[in-house]
């Protein structure tokens, strides 16, 4: 069997078509339809990507029913970690519904549960229904291309100082809120199709490591074509004026640099230094504005608001320490923490927050072990890129209440599913090759 292509025989898994086309539609809905557009009868639960994710969950259930007849249900670490997290969310929900609750908290609690189901369905479908390494690579290519397109949209928004997505109208969808423009220090902040520039920055930095992998290893594509997504994502990051984007880019690229060979590491560091120098010369005001985001932290109201939230958060945690007060029930009118982990401690407690963090740690650990066992450089680099993307996503959650931003969480959970698919495909391939030797 060829170690280059990573093709698995069709006996692996049930005889169904993989979910790459379905997940491609999900990516398009997630990244291209503005987050404010929803199906009006479903209100906040009516985002097209959420509905499609719930459809993914239904498809996965049918898939598992069929798979159970053909083969045993194998335990996969990412899937197990997800199951524990969903269990804690469910327990928290049941406990919340059994207590007296403000009427305006009921619907957000239900929507939050549906959101977790939607994200989980996407993860599970990606994890279990992609059987061929070439198909996985194709989906990653499509994911990065879509990311590159919203990167170009962000650049266009900055150049024209227009939002543009406020002109988008889709039959059957209504706007749940007005499209808002954002700025900082007289510079417009791009938000792409996201709700806020912070969410936009988190998404593009999660996709950057995958785009770099595509640029280096999808050599069957033309040079400019395979590098366009990475160039678009890298170019828009400095324009975001977002600490979450800068933090995410630094973490993701640093992880890649650690794993790359010395020549590539030096080349990328050199390009980065040249880019910083060019920015300082061409747009010195923007360069100083970016530096000011980190040198003036003590006087920044957004930072003081975050730090002042800790005492209030821990007061709520003391009331319901283990399972919290219920996901989605802590409304913005009470407080905006701008820190998803604080919000998780309040809403799903120590048990749920630990389970969520464990989901990220399990995925990163599984990919690290997989990478150590692989010999093909392309597969090793893909595992590294996924580690960087997942760690970036979990790190960015420190900067905002990400569970309220569907694009961020949809991207993160899909990345977790792709990580599980890569691990399963490569381990199955290695097992079959061992049998053939």
N, C-alpha and C positions, 0 to 999 in steps of 0.2 A: 504493500500500500504506500502511496506517495505521502511523505511527511510534509511536502510543500503545500499541497492543497488542503489537507485536513478533511477529505471527504469521508463520510461515514456510510457504510452500507445501509440500505433502507430497512434492514432488519432491526436497526436500533430505533426503538420507539414504535408507536402504532402507525399503520399505513395511512397517514393523513398528510395533506399539504401543510407546509410550515406556515407560520404566522407572519412572515416578513411583510407581505403586502398589507395585511390588516394593521400591523404596527406602524407601517409607513403612513397610513391614513391617520392613525393616532398622533404621530409626530406632526403631521401637517395641521391637524386640528389644534394641537397644543401650542404650536409655535406661530402659526399664521393667523388664527382667528383671535382678534383682540379679546383679552380676558373679560372685558366688561360686557361682551355680547352673550346673551343667554336666551334660552327658551323661556318666554315670559311665564307660562303656567307653572314652571318648576322653580321660578325665582332663583335663589342663589345655588340651588342644586341643578340648574339647567345649563351649565357650561357644556358645550358639545364634547370637549375632551373628557369631562367627568362621565357623561352618559356613555361615551364610547368605551371608557375604562371599565364601567360596570358591565358592558357587553363583553369585554375581554374576560371578566371574571366568570360570566356564564359559559363562555366558550371553553375556558380552562376546566370548569367542572365537568362539562361533557367530555372533554379530552381525557381527564383522569378516569372517568367512568369507563371509557373505551380502553385506556391503557391498563386498567386493573385486570381486564380479561386476558390481555396479551402478556403481561409481565408483572412482576412484583412491584410494589410501590417503593422505590428506592428513597432513602433519606438523604437529602442534600442539605448542607449546613445553612445556606442562605435561606432556603425554604423553611427550615426548622426555626431559624431566628425570626423570620417574618411571622410564622405561626404564633410564636410566643408573644411577639409585639401585638398582634391582632387580638390575642386572648386577653392581654392586659387592658387594651382599649375597650373590649367588650365588657369585661368585669367592671371597669370604671363607669361605663355607660349604664349598666344595670343598677349599680349602686347609686348613681346620680338620679336615675329615674325613680328610685325608691324613696328619695328624700324630697322634702318640700323644695320647690324650685320656682323662681320667677318665671311667669309665662313667656317672656321674651327670650328666655334661655332655651326653651324646649326645641324650637325649630333649628337654631344653630347647632345644638347637640346632635340632632338627627342628620343634618347636612354634613357635619364633621365625620360621623360614622359612615355615611355614604362615600365621602371623599376617601377615607382610608380603604374602603372596599374597592373603589375605582383604582387607586394607586396600586393596591395589592393585586388586583386582576391583571393590570399591565405587567407588573413584575413577574407574576407566575406564568403568564402566557409567553413572555419572552424567555423565561428561564427554561420552560419545559417543552416548547414546540418548535424550536429551531434545532435541526439535527445535522446540518451541514455547515462546515466552517466557511465555505464560500458564501453561503446565504447570510451568515452572521456578518461577514465582512461587507456584504452588500448593504445590509441594514445600517451598519455603522457609517458607511459612505453616505447614505441618504440622510442620516441623522446630522452628520457634519455639514452636508450641503445646505440643509434647512437652517442650521445654525449660522452658516456663512451668509445666508440670505438675510436673516434678521440682523446680522452684524452690519451688512451693507445698508440696511434700512436705518440703523442707528446713525451711521456716518452721514447718510442723506438728511436725516432729521437735524443733525448739528449744522451741516453746511447751509441748509435752507432756513434753519430756525423755524421749522414748521413740524407739527406732529404728524400730519397726513392720515393717520389711522382714524381720526375723527370723521373722515370722509367715507369710511367703509360702512356699507349697509348690506346686510345679508338677509334675504327673504326668510321669514320665520323666526329671526332672532331680534331681540330688542336690547337696547343699552340699559344696563342696570345702574349705571352712573355716568357722569360726564367724563370725557377724555380730558386729562389734565396735562399741561406742560410744566416742566420742572427746570429750575436753573440754580446755579450756585456761583457766586462771585461774578455775576454778569455773563457767565457761560451757560448756554443751553445744555441740558442733560438729556441724552437720548434714553428712550424707554422701549424702543422697538414696538412690539405688540403687547408688551407686559403692562401690568398695572402700575408699576413704579420703577424708576431707574435702579433701585436696589435689587429688585427681583431680576431685572434685565441683566445687571452685572453678574449676579450669581449664576444665571443660566449660561451666559457666554463663557464664563471662566470654567464652568464644569465641562463644556464642550471643547475647550481649547486643547487639552491633552489628547483627546481622540483625533482632533483635526491635525495635530502635529504627527501623530502616528500615521494617518492617511497620507500626509505629505511625504513621509519618509519611505513608506512601505507599499503603497498602492502604485507600484511602478508600471503596471500595465496601463495606467492612465497617462495622458500627456502631462508634462511637468507643470505647466501653468494651471491646468484644470485641477490637479490633485492638491496644489498649494493654495488655491484661491480661498477655500474656507478658513484655513489657518491664518492667512494674511488678513482677511476681513475681520476675524475675531480679535486678532492681536492689535489691529489698527484702531478698533473702536474702544478697547479697554481704557486707554488713557483719556478718552473723551467723556467717560461716564461720570467723572468727579464723584466716584462712589468708593468708599473704603472697602465695602464688601467685594467689589470687583478687583481692587488692588490686592486685598488680602488673598482672595481666591486665586488670582493669577500667580502671585508669589508662591503660594503653597503648591499649586499644581505644577508649575515649571520647576520648582526646587526638587520635587519628588522625581520628575523626569530626569533632571540633571544628575541626580544621584545614581540612577539606573543606567544612564547612557554611557557609551564608551568615551574615552577622554577626548578624542578628536571632535566628535559631535558636541560634546559639552563645551569645549572651548569655542567652537564656531557659534553656538547659540548665545553664549555669554558675550562674545564679541559683537554679534548683531544687536543684542539688547543694549549694550553700552553705546553703540552707534545711534540706535534709536533714541535713547535718552538725550544724547548730545544734540541730535537733530531737533528734538522737541524744545530743548533749552534755547536753541538758536532761532528756530522758526516761530515758535509760540512761547516766548518767555513768560508771558502772563499766565498761561495755562500751567506751565511748569511750576511757577511759584504758587499757584493756587493748589496744585496737587501736594506740594511740600507743606503748605499751610494746613492741609487736612490732618497732618500727623504731628506738626510742630506746635499747633495751638489747641491740643486736646483738652487742656485744663479749662479753657474758656469756651469750649464748644457746647452749646445747649443740648445737642443731640447726644453727646457723650455723658454729660451730667444727668440727663434724663434716664439714660440706661443704668448708670451706677446708682442713682437714687431709687431705682425700682427693686433692688435686692431686698431691702428691709420689708417692703410691702409684700413681695412675693413669698418670703419665708413666713410671714404671718398667715397667709393662706395655706401654705404647705403644712404648718403646724395643725391646722384644723382637720385636714385629710391627708396625712403623710404618705400612705401606701398607694392608694389608687386615685387620689385627687378628687376634684369636684365634677369631673366629666369633661371630655374633650369638646371644645367649641362653646362651652358654657360661660367662660370668662370673657365677657364682652368688652369691646374697645371703650365703652363708656366708663368702665371701671378703671382701666389703665391700659396703656399700650407699652408693653415692656421693651419692644424692639430687640428681643432675645428669645428665640424659640425654645431654648432649653429651660429658661425660667418659666415660660408659659406652660411647657410640658410638665414641669414639677407641680405647678398649680393645678393643672387640669387632669393629668393621669398619674400624678404622684411619682414616688421613687421607683415603684415597680415598672410603670410604663416608660418613664424616662430612661431607666437602665436598659430596658428591653430595646428601646429605639436605638440607643447608643451601641448596644451589642449587635444590632443588625448591621451597622456600618463596620464595626470592628471585625465581625465574622466574615463579612464580604472581603474586606481588605486582607485579613489573615489568610483566607482561602486562596486569594489571588497570589499572595506572596509565596505560599507553599507551592501553588501550581507553577509559578514562574521559575522557582528553583528546580523543578523537575523537567522543564522543557529544554529542548536543544535548538529548536528552530528560532532564529533571531526575531522573525516577524511576530511569532506567537508570544515570545517573551516580551517584546515591546508593547504588544496589545494589552497584555496583562498589566504591565507597568502603567500604561496610559489609563486603564480603567481604575487602578488603585489611585492614581493622581486625581482623576475626575470625582471619584466617590469621596475621598478625603476632603477635597475642595468643597464639595457640596455640604458635607456635614460641618465643616468649619464655618462656612458662610452663614449657617443658621444662627450663629452667635449674634449676627448683626441685625436681624429683623424677624418678625413673627411669620416665618415662612409657611406655616400650615394654612395661612389665609391667602396664600399666593399660589394658585394651582399650577402655573407654569414651572415654578421652581420644584415643587414636590413631584409633579409628573415626570420631569426630567430626571430627578434623582432616583425615583423608584424604577424607571425604565433602565437606567444605568446599572442598578443592582440586578435587575433581571438579566441584562446582557452579560454581566459578570458571571452569574450562575450558568448561563448557556455556554460561555467559553470554557468554564471549568468542566462542565459535564461532557462537552464535545471532545476536549483534549484528553480527558481521562479515559473516555470510552475508546478513543482512537489508540491511545497507548496500550490499553488492555487488549484490543484486537490485534495490534501489531505484535504484541508479545506472544499471542496464540499462534500467529502466522510464522513466527521465527522457528 
